[in-house]
Amino acid sequence: MAVGNYEAMLVFSVKESEDAAKALVEKFKALVEKNGTVESVDEWGKRKLAYLINKESEGYYALINFESTPD
């Protein structure tokens, strides 16, 4: 299969803490590295959501760019 370029925008709850959200970013990065190559991780940090999600108005944003096969 051909290798493709992908990006994943992650938005995590900051209800517990920003450190917990950062730990989840690292977890997803490790998951991607098992099946592909991480090109970059751009952590945007805590930002206001466009609308409430589960009664939360802020989320922790991170963008992961990676190469992987489609499967």
FENRA-V834876 format. One record per backbone hydrogen bond with DSSP energy under -1.0 kcal/mol. CO is the residue of the C=O (numbers start at 1). NH is the residue of the N-H. E is the energy in kcal/mol with one decimal. If there is no record, write none. Layout:
CO NH E
CO NH E
//
This chain:
4 68 -2.2
6 66 -2.6
8 64 -2.5
10 62 -2.1
12 60 -2.9
17 21 -1.3
18 22 -2.5
19 23 -1.9
20 24 -1.6
21 25 -1.9
22 26 -1.9
23 27 -1.9
24 28 -2.4
25 29 -2.4
26 30 -2.3
27 31 -1.9
28 32 -2.4
29 33 -2.3
30 34 -1.1
32 35 -1.1
32 36 -1.2
37 67 -2.6
40 65 -2.5
42 63 -2.3
45 61 -2.6
47 59 -2.5
53 56 -1.5
56 53 -1.9
57 49 -2.9
59 47 -2.8
60 12 -2.5
61 44 -1.4
61 45 -1.5
62 10 -3.4
63 42 -3.1
64 8 -2.6
65 39 -2.6
65 40 -1.8
66 6 -3.2
67 37 -2.5
68 4 -3.1
//
